[in-house]
Amino acid sequence: MTHHQFEFSQILLNWYNVQKRNLPWRHTTNPYYIWLSEVILQQTRVVQGLPYYQDFVKAFPTIEDLANASEEKVLKLWQGLGYYSRAKNLHETAKIVAYTYQGVFPKTYDEIIKLKGIGDYTASAIASICYQEPRAVVDGNVYRVLSRIFDIEIPINSSKGNKYFKALATELLDKEKAGLYNQAIMDFGAVQCKPQSPDCQQCVFSEKCLAYVQNKISQLPVKTGKTKVRNRYFHYCMVLDQENKTTIFQKRKNKDIWQGLYEFPLIEFAEEVSDLEVIKLIQANFPEIISIEKKSEKILHKLSHQNIYSYFWIISVKKIHKNAICLENINNFPTSILLANFLKNLQI
C-alpha cells in the first residue's frame, strides 16, 4: 500500500490541538470512563450521549458500583439511548472486570478485546488512549475521512474494505502519540468531515483531499446494498383494573429488540390488520373484560432494520390476575422510548 502520507498525522494533530472539543472523558485516562464513553457513543452522537455519560459516572463512579447495580437500574439509566444490548454488555463486562480481574481493567488490546461487547474499535481506543498502545481506531468517522482524503472506493461494509482501511489507518497512525492521534481522527470526522455537507473550503486538508479536488465528497465512502427493512405491527394492551390502580407490565424475555425492558402485553402481527381482528384476540386473551378502547392511531418507530408500527389499546377488566403492578410505580421500570412517550402523554 503506497500513499503519500504528506504528514497526514501532523496536519491532523495540529488541527486537533486547536479545534478539539472539550469533553469530560478527554480529561482522564481511567479505562472505565474511556470505555463507558466509547460504549455510549457507539451508536449515538456526542450531544445526545453526553448527559447519559454524566448520569452513569454520577450513579456508578467506579466499575465495581456498576457491577453491583441491578440490571433494572442500568437499563433505566440507559433508557432512550437505544441499542439496549450495549447496556447489557456494559453491565456483564463490568461484572467480569470487577470480580474476575479484581476491578483492574486489562491493560493490553489482546486482553481488552476478549471482553463482552468490545470489538476492535473500542479495544483500540482504550489500549491507545489509556495505555498508549499503537492501535489504530477504525469506525464510521475514520472510514469517511480516509475514503475521502485518499479517494478509496472499496465498500466500507465489505471484508476487503475492513482489511484495507484497518491497514491504512495503522500505516497513518502516529505511533508515539497513538491515543492523541485516535482522538484527533474521531473528532475530525465528527466535527469537520461530516457525512452531509462538510465545510470543505475551511478544511486543513482541502488542497490534499482527493475527493474534494475531484468533486466526489458526496459519493464517499462507498457502501454496498442496504439491508432489507422489516415491518412489524405492535398492538399494546394496557390492561387496567376497575379502579385504574393496577396494570400488567412485563419484561421482554425473548432474544429480540428491547430485551430486558418492560412493556404492556403485546399482540404482534406481520401486517396491517382490522380493529376487529385485534379485538377478537384481546377478548380471547383477557378474562372479565368490561371495555376495550383504541387509544392511539398508528405510531411509527424506526429502528436500524425495522419499522415498528404501534397502536395502544386500553382494556378495563374486573380484576387483574397476574403480573400486576401499581400504576403509580410504572415510571420506575426501564422501558422503550416508544412506551415512555405513550406513558408521558397518557391521561386516564
N, C-alpha and C positions, 0 to 999 in steps of 0.2 A: 504494500500500500504506500504509494508516494503522494504526499500532499505538501504543498508549500505551506509550512506552518506559520510563516510570516509573523513570528512572535504572537501567535494566537493567544496563548495563555497570558502573556504580558499585557496585551491590549485589554483582555478581559479583566484581569486583576486591577489594572488602572481604573477601568470603568467602575468596578465594584467598590473600590476604595472611596470613590466619590458618591456613587449612587445607591449603595446598599441600604436596604430597608432596615429600620430599627425594630427588630423582632425579639421577643423575650428569650427565645431559645438560641439566639446568637450570642448571648452573654453567659453561656455555660458550656462546659464540656462534660457535664453529667450525662452519661449514656442513657439513663432512664428518661430524662427530659428530652434529649435529642430523639430518642426512639418514639416517645409519645407524640412529639410534634410531627415526625415523619408519618406515623400511622394516621393521625388526624388529617394530614394534608395529602394523603394518597389519592383521594377522590374528591378533594374539597379545596376551594380557593382560600387563600390566607385570610381574607376579610371575613369569611364565614367561619373558618376554623379557629381563629384567634381566641374568641370568647370561650370556646369549648376547652382549648388548651389551658386557659387560665382557671376555668372551673375544675378541671381534673387535677391540676397542680395544687389547688387550694384544698380540694376534697381528699386527695391522696398525695401528700408531699413526698412520700418515699415509695419505692416499688413494693415494699412489704405492706404498706397501707392499701395499695391497690390489690395485692394478692389476697389480703384478708377481707376485702369487701364482698358483699353478696353480688351475685350476677345481676339481680334486680336493680341494685343501686348503680352499677356500672352502665347497664342499658338505659336507665332513666337519665343519667347524665349525658349519654350519647344521643338521646332522642332528638331527631331532626337532622342528624348528620348523614343518615342513610348508610347503605352497605354494612349492615349490622354485624356481619361475620368479622369485620375488623375489630369491633368491640369485644367479641367473644375470644378471638385470638389474642388480643391485648391482655385480657384477663387470664387466659390459660398460660401465656408466656410469663406474665408477672409471677404466677404461682411457681412455675419451673425455676425462674431466677431466684425467687425468694427462698424456696425450700430446697431445691437441688443444688443451686450454686451459692447457697448461704447469702443471698442478697447482692452478690457481686456479679455485675453484668460481664459476660465473656468479653475478652479483650482483642480477639482476632476475627477477621472476616470469616474464616473457615468454621469457627465455633459459633459466631453470631448467626450465620445462615441456617444452622440446624434448628434454630428456634421456630416455633409455630407462627405462621403469618408473616414471617420475614423472608423476603426474596432477595435477589441480587442487589436491587436498587437500595433498599433500606439497610442491608448489611454493609454495602459500600459506603453509604452516608455515615453510619455510626462508626465504622472502622476508621474512616478518614478524618471525620470531624473530632472524634473523641481521642483516637489513638494515632492519628497521622499516618495510618497505613495507606500506601499509594494505590487506592482502588477507585476507579472512575465510576461516577454515578451515570446511569442512563435511564431517563424517564421521558415522558411526553415533551417536556421543555427541551431536554437535550437533543432528542430526535429532531425537533423542529429547528433548533439553532444550527445543528451540524448539517442537516439536509439542505438548508437554505444557503448557508455560507459556502459550502463545498459543492452545491448543486448535485445532490445524490438522489437518484430516482428509484433506488431499491426500496420496495414497500417495507414500512417500519413494522408491519404486523406479519412478517414472514420470518422463517428461521434464518434465512440468508441475511435479511436486514438486521435481525438481532445480533448476529455474529459480527457483521460488518461495522455496525455503529459502536458496538462494545470495543472492538479493536481500535477503531478511530478515536474514540473517547479516551481510551487508555494511552494511545500514542500522544495525544494532545495534553494529557494531564501533566500539571506541574508537580513532579514527584516530591519536591521539597515542601510544597505548600498544598498538599492534597486536599485537606479539609477546606481551606480558604477557596481554592480553585473550584471545588464541587459546589460550594455555596454560591460562588460567583456565577457559574453557568446556570444554576437553577434560577437565581434571581434574574439573570439576563433574559432567560426565556419567559419568565412570568411578567416582567416589567417592560422590557424593550421589544424583544422579538415575539410579540403576542400572536396568537392564532389569527385573529382578524385585524385587518388594517393597522399593522405596526407602523410606527413613525420612522421610516427608513432614512429620511433625509437627516434626521438628528442622530443617526446611529454611528457608533465608533467604527463599525465595520463597513460603512456604506460604500467605500471605494473598493473593498476587497470581497464583498459578498457577491458570489456568482449569480445567485437568484435575483438579487436586486439589479445588478448590471444587465441581466438578460430579461428583466421584467417577468420573473417566474414565481414571485413570492407566494401568490395565492395557490399555486399548483403544488407546493411542497409543504410538509412531507407527503409522500405518496402512501396511500392505504389501499389494500385490496378489498374486494367485495365485502359489503356490510353484512353483519349477522341479521338473520330474519327476526322481525319483532313479533312476539306472541301476544294475542289479545285474550284477556281474561275478564270475566264478568262476576263481580263480587256483590252478593246481596247480604248485608249485615243485618242481623236480627237483634235489636236492643229489646230484651225481654224485661218487663218491669212488673213488680207485684202490684196489687190493687192500690197500695198507699204510695206508690212510686218511691219506695225506700230502698229496695234491693234490686239488683240486676245480675245477669250472668256475664262474667268476664273470665275468659280462659286463655291459657298460654298456648301459642302456636308451637306444636312439638315436631311436626314433620320437617324433613330437610327441604326447605323452601324459603322464599323471601320472608323476612321478618320473623325468622325462627327465634323463639325465646321471648318475643313480645306478646302483649296481651291484646285480646280483641273480643268482640261480641261473637256469638255463634254465627257461623258463616255458611251460606249456601252458594256454591260456585258453579257457574256454567261456562261452557266454551264458546257460547254465542249469546246474542240478544234473545231474551225470551219474554213472553207476555206476563203481565202482572198476575194474571190468573194462575199461570203455572207456578209462580213463586208462592202465591197464597196457598195453593194446594200443598206444596211441600212444607210451608210453615205450619199449616194445620196438622200435617202428619207428624211433625217433629215435636211440637209443644202441646202438652195436655192443658185442659181447662182454660182455653183462650177466651178472653172477654172481648177484645177488639184488636184489629190489625190496621195500622195506618202507615202509608208510604210517606217517609219524612223528607226525602230529597229526590231531586231529579238526578240524572246521570252525572257523576263527577269523574273526570279523567285524571288519573295519577300516572305520570310517565316514569318508568324505570329504564335502565340502560337497554334491556332487550325485551321489555314487557310493557304493554299498556294495560293498566288496571282500570276498568270501568266499574265504578261502585255506586251502590244505592243503599240507603238506610231505611229500615222498617222499624217502627215502634210497635211492640206487641205487649198488650196488657194481659196478664194471666192471674188466676185466683191465688196461686201460691207457687213460689219457686222451689224446686225440689233439690237441685244440686248446683255446685259452683257459684253459689250466691255470694255477692259482696255488697257492702253498703254503698249506695250510690255516691254518698258524700266522700268516700275514700277513693273514688275511681281515678283521680289525678295522681295518686301515689304510684300507680303501676306504669311500667315502661310500655309504650305503645307506638305504633307507626305515626308519622306526621299526619297521615290521612285521617286516622281516628282522632288524633289530638285536635285537629282543626274542627272536626264534626262536634266534639265534646265542648270546644270553646264557644261554639255558636248555638249550642243546644239550649232550648228553653222548653221546660216540661211543666 
